[in-house]
Each structure stands twice: as structure tokens, then as C-alpha cells.
Amino acid sequence: MNRINVLCAMRDSRVPELLRRSLGERCAIRFAPGGEAALASCSRIAPDILVIDAVLSYVDGPGVLDRLRAMLGDRMPVVIGGSVMGFSDEAFARRGVQHMARVPWNADALASQIQDIIHRMDTQVDWARARTDCERAAKLLTGMGMNEQLHGYTYLSWAAALAYDNEDRMDAIGERIYAPVADRLGTTPQNVERLIRHAVERTADTVGEHGIYSFFGNSIDPMRGKPTNAQMIAMLVQRLRVS
């Protein structure tokens, strides 16, 4: 499971400690008491999520975001802006901040907000980055002997790319692999699952189960049978990691 770096740039040091208790090991919580400290922390480890107070010493929250954008560019974190006054909301909004909270901070509400953001981060797909891994997976399937004309060939290539990017997706393969692939390619998750299974079965009929498993360097169990969709995706990911 990927660990999420959360930087809390705020005056109240109790909030980060409460977040550590609420969010557990999934998040690495760091604390910066002022604007300069926040910038220094971001230069060392770019956070995934930045929780930032509008009012900070030395450099205020909006000012930190201005300097961070120059520093990080497209690697800007997801920002939760905290303020007590409307003009601070406007200052954050002008800088593209979509998540707001009221100060003084409510640690429970903030933890829930962070969890919602993490869930969206887990389910989002960087399709441009995944395309390269999809093409690599497709070459492996061709080398194994799978027919490129099968719809399942394409679906399986994308499925392997998503699992390679984040293996946690395998814990909910329907929701986090079949569904986004279906949405991307204009079909249904049920079709993605069915046609991947069809492609695997057709390939097993053509090259044999032994041919599939041996291609991936796995020992052959005579009782193993044709690989499942999940096994095929996992074997592809394993090969992508070492190729």
C-alpha cells in the first residue's frame, strides 16, 4: 500500500498528532509551524497532501502556495486551505485550491476530508503514464502468443498497466481495474472481465497452459489449470517489474 505524505502547515501542533492517531500508518504526517518551515519541508519531500493555514508566520498560506508552484510545478500537492475569514477563501480559490476547512481545525473532520482525498487519489488513473506500461504489457502478451485481434488482449494490457502502477488495485479488481479500463475504452466492467477471460482461455488453448506459465517463469502444477484473470494480471505485473 502506497504511503501518503501529509504536511500540516499550521500553528496548532496538536492537530498533526491527532491525525496520526486517526489515519494510522497509511499516512506519514509532518508538521511545519510557519510558512518558511513549510517551504523547507516541501523542498526535502514533496507532500501528496498539504493542509495549510491562511495565517502563518513569515510567509502566509497563499504566499506559500505561490512559491510552491514555482518550486514544484506539476508536482503540486492536493491542498486543503484553512481560514477564518472569507477573503482567505478567495485567496486560496484564486490559486486553484478546491478543498477548504474552517480554523480552528476540527481534527476529526479534517481526518475524514483527508481520507476522502486519499480514496480519490487511489482510484484516479494517470492514463498518459499508464500508456507506456500498457504497450510493454502488450508486447509481453504478443511474445507469449496471445492474438492481438482479441478485445481481451487490449483490456488485459491496460489492466496490467493499472496494476503495475498500484498493486493495491488488485484488492478490488472489479472497481479499481475493470471499471476504469471499461470507462476508458467505452465498454462495461462485465465486458472487460469476460473478454479478458476469453482471451486467456483462447491463448491457453493455443499455446497450452504450460506455455503460459513457463513464459512467466512459473513452475507448472498439473492441477493448476488455466490461469484466472487475476493470476494473468499478476504474472504480467511481475514480468513488467523485472523487464
Secondary structure, DSSP 8 states (H G I E B T S, - for coil): ---EEEEEESS-THHHHHHHHHHGGGEEEEEESSHHHHHHHHHHS--SEEEEESS-SSS-HHHHHHHHHHHHGGG--EEEEEESSHHHHHHHHHTT--EEEESS--HHHHHHHHHHHHHHHHH---HHHHHHHHHHHHHHHHHHT--TTSHHHHHHHHHHHHHHH-GGGGGGHIIIIIHHHHHHHTS-HHHHHHHHHHHHHHHHHHHHHHHHHHHTT----TT--S--HHHHHHHHHHHHHH-
